């Protein structure tokens, strides 16, 4: 029988700290979009308080979590015991993406990650810290989860990025991380160049990109939505343009 709480207790926090594997689940708003589930290793996860956690991520070939969280904020964190007493724990929350080099990233990184307590502290390829505000904690039996022996972190990813410069990491972001599988905006960073400027919000709380050269906030604003919404806008615009062109041609005959 599952149990639920409104926050993370000290007992929960102590158990979470012992887990070596974290699962992160997100999804887009588009009902036809792809649900994503990402496993996270290394010493990346932190319990900040009873209602807040975060994790440090390295650059990878996908950008689903960032894209989904920036679109709708929904995120679920799951742990399960592979040794000792069986247990599954889920943290239901809303997420915020703090990309490397931003004030939010620096504040979280400097407070919660040091060379003494984080095995990827000095790694090249750090991409973001995902901050999660937890509104519900769920725990269930986990009787079906098998035993596994932990042997250590794989060095493959850290070794790979250790051979790359920051500029090469940014080039990889442009190559692999600009959009989600469903076409949602992905990684945005000044190091990627003007085309991939960081997303910002306008006065109406819309996500978008400030285009260069505009005379005002409305003239320089490119709003970003879901793939379906953007495709719909394009189709409507094309239809309207075709109708206007047809009307003009008729008038000229």
C-alpha positions, 0 to 999 in steps of 0.5 A: 500500500502506498503512502503520501506526504506533503514534504520530504522528512529527515528519514526520507532525505537520509534514504535518498542520499544513499541511493546511487541511481536517480530516474527523472520523468517528464513529458510535453503538453502535446498529447502525441508527444514523447514521455521521457525517462532519464537515469542519472548517476554520479553524485549529482542529487541534493536534498535542499530542504523539505520541499526542494531538491536539485540535481547537476547534469552533464551534457548528453545527446538528448535535451528532453528534460530541459525542454519539457520543464521549460514548457510546463514545469512538470517533473517526477523524480524516482528512486528505488532500493537495489539493496537492503529493505525494498522501497520505491520513492517518488518526488512529484514537483515543478522544475526550473532549469538553471543553465551553466554560467547563470546566476541561478546555476552559480548559486546552487553549484557553489552552495551544494557542490564542492570538490569534497562532496561531488565526483563531477565537480571539476568535470567539463561538460556541465550543462545545468542544474535542475531545481525541483519544488516538491509538492508531494512525496510518495513511497511504495513497497518496491517488492518487485525491484531486484537486488543489484550490487553497486560497483561504481560510476562509469568514467566514460562520460567524464573522460569524454568531456575531459578531452573537450574545451568549453567551445567544443562543448558549446558546439555539441550543444548546437549539434545535439541539444537545440530541440527536443524530439518533438521540436520544443526549444532545448539548450540555449546559451550565449556560447552557442551564438546569437541564433541560440540566445537564452530564452526569456519571458516577456511581461505576459509571461510568454517564453520567447527569444528577443530578436536583434534589431527590433524597435520595441518589445512587441516588434522584437519578440518571437514567441515559442510554443509547442510544435503543434501550436507553432505548426497551427500558427504557420498553417493559419498564416499560410492560409490567410496569405493564400486568401489575400493573394487570391483576392488580389489576383481576382481584382487584377483580372 
